Amino acid sequence: MKKMISLLTFAALAFAGSAHAVLPAASCDAQAAEKKLAGAAKTSFVKKCNADNPANAACDAKAAEKKLAGAAKTSFVKKCVADADAPAAAAAVDPQAVCDSQAAEKKLAGAAKTSFVKKCVADAK
């Protein structure tokens, strides 16, 4: 089971490319898995990794401006970081690469592949 999770994590990172740098929470969990951390060591690593995220600092400042504390602050910061990362994650996906991989899955070649990829990229925009 652990090997399966490791393989899936590795595959996700391999296909994510630049999204790895964009999504800090997923990135921190993946880095912890890569380092084979568990228990308190993993928790500590992920907590520090997430705290080093620049979006987290900006969201903490906004929460301080609004004088939030406790669960309200935690909830606000979590939502704020997710909202800050969402546009970057959407922009990180390259429609050309996605369409090329879909064409390869369908085993298209030549003019059929070119037509499919062209339409797919246009639909993605």
N, C-alpha and C positions, 0 to 999 in steps of 0.2 A: 504494500500500500504506500509506504514512504517513497519507494522508488518511483511509483506511478505519479505521485504528487511532485516529486523532484523533476521528473521528465516533463510533466505538464508546465511546471514553473519555468523550466529551461526553454521549452518551446514557446511559451508566451513571451519570454524576454527576447528570444531570437526574432520573433515576428514583430515585436513591439518597436524595435529600433529606437527612434528618437523619443517615443512615448515613455521610455524608461526614465528619462531625465525629467519628464513633465509631470508624472504622477508620483509625488513623493511618498504617499502612504503605501501604495503598491510597491514602489521601489524599495522602501525601507523593509517591508516584509520579505521581498524577494532577496534583498541583500542578507537579511538575517538567515533565510533558508540556505542561501549560497554558502554562508559561513558555518552552517550547521549548528546554529545557536538554538537553545531550548530553555524553557522555564524563565527564571529571573533574568538570566543573561540576555535572552531574546527580548523580554519586555523592556529592560533597561536600554538596550541598543535601539529598538524601534522608537521608544519615547524620545531619546536624544536625537535620533535621525529626523523625526518629525518636527522636533523643536528647532532644528537648524534650517528648516524650510523658510525661505524669505516671505512667502505668503502668510505663514503662521505669525511672524512678527508684525506684519501690517494688520492682520486681523486682531491680534492682541491689543494693538494700539487703538483700533476702532472700538473694541470692547471696553477699554479703559475710558475712552471719550464718553461712551454711553453709561459709564459707571455700573457696568454689569459685574456680578460676582457669582461664584458657585456654579450651580448647574446651568443657570441662564448664560453665564459667560462661556462655559464649556460647549453648550449647544450652539451658541452664536459663532464661536471660533470654528467649530467643526463645519458648520454650514458655509461660513465665509470662505474657508480654505477650499472646500469642495467647489463652490461657485467660482473661485479664482482659477482653479485648475481646469474646469470644464471647457472654457473656450480654447485654451492652449491644447488640450487633449484632442479636441475636434479638429483643430488646425494641423495637428501633428500627423494625422492620417493622410497619406498620399493616395489620391484616387487612382492615379496611373498604376501604382504598384498593386492596389487592391484589384483593379480590373484585369491587370495582367495575370494575377494569380487565379482569378475566376476563369479566365480564358484557358489557362493551362489545365485547370481542373476539368473543364469541358472538352479538353483535347482539341481545341480549335487551332487552325493553322492558315497561313496565307491571308487571302482577302477576307475570309470569314472572321479570322482573329482580329484583323485591323478594323473591320466594321464594328465588331462587338466591342472592342476596347474604346473606340471613338465614341460610340453611343453611351457606353457605361460611364466614361469620364464626363461627358456632357450632362448626363442625368445626375451625377454626383455633385455638380456645381449648382 
